[in-house]
C-alpha cells in the first residue's frame, strides 16, 4: 500500500534561529511589528510503499534520524496518510 508522509523539521526551541530572527526583524520594516518570534524550518513530503501505516511510520522515522533531521539542532514531527 502507498502512504504519504508529511514531515516538519524545526530548530530546537533552546537554539537560536538566525534565519527566523532576520525575518522577524524585517517584519518591523514592513509595518508588521506585531508579528514576532518567527522560527523557520523545513517541510518534506514523501511517498512510502509499506504493508501498514505503522511500518510506513517506522521507515519515515529511520529516514529522519539517519538523513533528514540533524537531531543535535532540530526536531521533527511526522503525519502519515494513505494515498
C-alpha positions as CSV (number, residue, x, y, z in Angstrom):
1,X,0.0,0.0,0.0
2,X,1.2,3.5,-0.7
3,X,1.4,6.1,2.1
4,X,2.3,9.8,2.1
5,X,4.4,11.3,4.9
6,X,4.3,15.0,5.8
7,X,7.4,15.9,7.9
8,X,8.0,19.2,9.6
9,X,11.6,19.8,10.8
10,X,12.2,22.7,13.1
11,X,15.2,24.1,15.1
12,X,15.2,23.1,18.7
13,X,13.5,25.8,20.8
14,X,16.6,26.1,23.0
15,X,18.7,27.1,20.0
16,X,18.9,30.4,18.2
17,X,17.3,30.6,14.8
18,X,19.3,33.2,12.8
19,X,17.0,33.0,9.8
20,X,13.9,33.4,11.8
21,X,15.4,36.3,13.7
22,X,16.3,38.1,10.5
23,X,12.7,37.6,9.2
24,X,11.3,38.8,12.5
25,X,13.4,41.9,12.3
26,X,12.2,42.6,8.7
27,X,8.6,42.5,9.8
28,X,9.1,45.9,11.5
29,X,10.2,47.4,8.2
30,X,7.0,46.1,6.6
31,X,4.8,47.6,9.2
32,X,4.1,44.3,10.8
33,X,5.8,44.7,14.1
34,X,3.1,42.6,15.8
35,X,4.4,39.5,14.1
36,X,7.1,38.1,16.4
37,X,9.2,35.1,17.3
38,X,9.4,33.6,13.8
39,X,11.0,30.2,13.5
40,X,11.9,28.8,10.1
41,X,12.2,25.1,9.4
42,X,11.7,22.6,6.6
43,X,8.6,20.7,5.3
44,X,9.2,17.5,3.5
45,X,6.6,15.3,1.7
46,X,7.4,11.8,0.6
47,X,5.7,8.6,-0.5
48,X,6.3,5.2,1.0
49,X,5.4,1.6,0.0
50,X,4.6,-0.3,3.2
51,X,2.3,-3.1,4.4
52,X,0.8,-0.9,7.2
53,X,0.7,2.6,8.5
54,X,2.9,1.6,11.4
55,X,5.6,0.2,9.1
56,X,5.4,3.4,7.0
57,X,6.0,5.4,10.2
58,X,9.0,3.3,11.1
59,X,10.5,3.8,7.7
60,X,10.0,7.5,7.8
61,X,11.4,7.7,11.4
62,X,14.5,5.9,10.1
63,X,14.9,8.3,7.2
64,X,14.5,11.3,9.6
65,X,17.0,10.1,12.1
66,X,19.6,8.9,9.6
67,X,19.4,11.6,7.0
68,X,16.7,14.3,7.0
69,X,17.0,15.7,10.5
70,X,20.1,16.8,12.5
71,X,18.8,15.8,15.9
72,X,21.5,17.8,17.7
73,X,19.9,21.0,16.4
74,X,16.5,20.0,15.1
75,X,13.3,18.0,16.0
76,X,10.8,16.5,13.6
77,X,7.1,15.7,13.6
78,X,5.5,13.2,11.1
79,X,2.0,12.6,9.9
80,X,1.2,9.5,7.7
81,X,-1.7,9.5,5.3
82,X,-3.0,6.7,3.0
83,X,-2.5,7.6,-0.7
